């Protein structure tokens, strides 16, 4: 079996529930909808459509959950997009409010999915935003006030510096904001559980079935090396792994590398010292640090998003010093797993959910900017609503927001964005 046919050697792959193999597509099949991409976006679109009675075929180039859906930090955090007020001139102030409410709904979709299908993914509630400087704490206070204005039903509480030891076992942060409506989970097990649920509802899954080309038209014909799918409707749910399958869409999403390390299992005392309430946490810097405990008390430490297009030669050597800057007490703790993957980022940091202007039966969802665990689930619901003719207006809010194509073509997009991020990091220091 080739490396691309297996999951990356992550902690998640090593601790996952059994991973059944789905066959590769061979010959011709037909369905109401063909979905390309076996991550959260594709799986949840397929689930939502199957729940509405549609026949669905899903094609995955490698394994279900092989990309970011099976490798991410496992942090389930409220909200979609960044600075949604910037879109008020397109969707109006009421549209902005609706997007904010959908950002809260997105987490509830995950909650309901896990409960309905009894998915064993270690779902744990409790999250804290960490303030690195006083301005961050002021921003969090504004976030808390906004959540109250949206009638957020979960506990939200601001913490001052003297209270931070109740969340994180160090004095590095000037404050924070607890959100008991967000949390963390085992992301690969969630994807595998959703795949199993989709199959129970009649969705046909094919793995090792990379799409080679698409014939567009009133009926789409999707080709792989050994077969093809004919369908009335097509959903492109490849995100950072779209590559050149659709040049129009791939030019609007920049693949960026993100990396995680997992320590050896910690003692109960060590774990309680690091994260006393077993919350997921994330700081507010441009080069974000995020970390949490696994179910078997490993520290999962991630961040260091790379826009250069080049991964570190040794992820463990690259990430360990970053972990030790936060937790120097872990100097003698071994790193058992190290891995990375690609996330998809758009220029305005809003998830791109829509349909192709010249192909009205082709829908897409991509560019979650590192916050895809909840946003993908919302995207799947919105796509299914649009395809089935239900609540079209919710889908239209996202679809009408324009998204620019990154300049410079595929070879210059990453270097140009890397320079832009360096500028943001410089501003963070002044």
Buried (B, 14 or more C-beta within 10 A) or exposed (E): EEEEEEBBEBBBBEBBBEBEEBEBBEEEBBBBBBBBBBBBBBBBBBBBBBBBEBBBBBBBBBBBBBBBBBBBBBBBBBBBBEEBEBBEEEBEEEBBBBBBEBBBBBBBBBBEBBEEBEBBBBBBBBBBBBBBBEEBBEBBBEBBEEBEEBEBEBEBEBBEBEEBEBBBBEEBBBBBBBBBBBBBBBBBBBBBBBBBBBBEBEBBBBBBBBBEEBEBEEEBBBBBEEBBBBBBBBBBBBBBBBEEBBEEBBBBBBBBBBBBBBBBBBEEEBBBBBBEEBBBBBBBBEBBBBBBBBBEBBBBBBBBBBBEBEBBEEBBEBBBEBBBEBBEEBEEBEBBBBBBBBBBBBBBBBBBBBBBEEBEBBBBBBBBBBBBBBBBBBBBBBBBBBBBEEEEEBBBBBBEBEBEBBEEEBEEBBEEBBEEBEEEEEEEEE
